[in-house]
């Protein structure tokens, strides 16, 4: 089985997790328009790797978690990623790796 076959199901999860990484790096993407504009400016420069690095961290840790879940015979991506409780489980897993994560 392809290890990253879950990615097509994760848009909401990645965005949810991304926000925590950005907050931890000092960007308030909820209320600070200047911070959001600064991030957009970074996309237009050679600082694009800032975003790629965060994305790669998210995908690697998510893959690690999904590898564990796949051991359960009843697991399948579509069911997991559409369950509203799953984001809490994922955030709890990220909390083990990064202290700045809050569990919902």
Secondary structure as a PSIPRED ss2 file (coil, helix, strand):
# PSIPRED VFORMAT (PSIPRED V4.0)

   1 X C   1.000  0.000  0.000
   2 X C   1.000  0.000  0.000
   3 X C   1.000  0.000  0.000
   4 X C   1.000  0.000  0.000
   5 X C   1.000  0.000  0.000
   6 X C   1.000  0.000  0.000
   7 X H   0.000  1.000  0.000
   8 X H   0.000  1.000  0.000
   9 X H   0.000  1.000  0.000
  10 X C   1.000  0.000  0.000
  11 X H   0.000  1.000  0.000
  12 X H   0.000  1.000  0.000
  13 X H   0.000  1.000  0.000
  14 X H   0.000  1.000  0.000
  15 X H   0.000  1.000  0.000
  16 X H   0.000  1.000  0.000
  17 X H   0.000  1.000  0.000
  18 X H   0.000  1.000  0.000
  19 X H   0.000  1.000  0.000
  20 X H   0.000  1.000  0.000
  21 X H   0.000  1.000  0.000
  22 X H   0.000  1.000  0.000
  23 X H   0.000  1.000  0.000
  24 X H   0.000  1.000  0.000
  25 X C   1.000  0.000  0.000
  26 X C   1.000  0.000  0.000
  27 X C   1.000  0.000  0.000
  28 X C   1.000  0.000  0.000
  29 X C   1.000  0.000  0.000
  30 X C   1.000  0.000  0.000
  31 X C   1.000  0.000  0.000
  32 X C   1.000  0.000  0.000
  33 X H   0.000  1.000  0.000
  34 X H   0.000  1.000  0.000
  35 X H   0.000  1.000  0.000
  36 X H   0.000  1.000  0.000
  37 X H   0.000  1.000  0.000
  38 X H   0.000  1.000  0.000
  39 X H   0.000  1.000  0.000
  40 X H   0.000  1.000  0.000
  41 X H   0.000  1.000  0.000
  42 X H   0.000  1.000  0.000
  43 X H   0.000  1.000  0.000
  44 X C   1.000  0.000  0.000
  45 X C   1.000  0.000  0.000
  46 X H   0.000  1.000  0.000
  47 X H   0.000  1.000  0.000
  48 X H   0.000  1.000  0.000
  49 X H   0.000  1.000  0.000
  50 X H   0.000  1.000  0.000
  51 X H   0.000  1.000  0.000
  52 X H   0.000  1.000  0.000
  53 X H   0.000  1.000  0.000
  54 X H   0.000  1.000  0.000
  55 X H   0.000  1.000  0.000
  56 X H   0.000  1.000  0.000
  57 X H   0.000  1.000  0.000
  58 X H   0.000  1.000  0.000
  59 X H   0.000  1.000  0.000
  60 X H   0.000  1.000  0.000
  61 X H   0.000  1.000  0.000
  62 X H   0.000  1.000  0.000
  63 X H   0.000  1.000  0.000
  64 X H   0.000  1.000  0.000
  65 X H   0.000  1.000  0.000
  66 X H   0.000  1.000  0.000
  67 X H   0.000  1.000  0.000
  68 X H   0.000  1.000  0.000
  69 X H   0.000  1.000  0.000
  70 X C   1.000  0.000  0.000
  71 X C   1.000  0.000  0.000
  72 X C   1.000  0.000  0.000
  73 X C   1.000  0.000  0.000
  74 X C   1.000  0.000  0.000
  75 X C   1.000  0.000  0.000
  76 X C   1.000  0.000  0.000
  77 X H   0.000  1.000  0.000
  78 X H   0.000  1.000  0.000
  79 X H   0.000  1.000  0.000
  80 X H   0.000  1.000  0.000
  81 X H   0.000  1.000  0.000
  82 X H   0.000  1.000  0.000
  83 X C   1.000  0.000  0.000
  84 X C   1.000  0.000  0.000
  85 X C   1.000  0.000  0.000
  86 X H   0.000  1.000  0.000
  87 X H   0.000  1.000  0.000
  88 X H   0.000  1.000  0.000
  89 X H   0.000  1.000  0.000
  90 X H   0.000  1.000  0.000
  91 X H   0.000  1.000  0.000
  92 X H   0.000  1.000  0.000
  93 X H   0.000  1.000  0.000
  94 X H   0.000  1.000  0.000
  95 X H   0.000  1.000  0.000
  96 X H   0.000  1.000  0.000
  97 X H   0.000  1.000  0.000
  98 X C   1.000  0.000  0.000
  99 X C   1.000  0.000  0.000
 100 X C   1.000  0.000  0.000
 101 X C   1.000  0.000  0.000
 102 X C   1.000  0.000  0.000
 103 X C   1.000  0.000  0.000
 104 X C   1.000  0.000  0.000
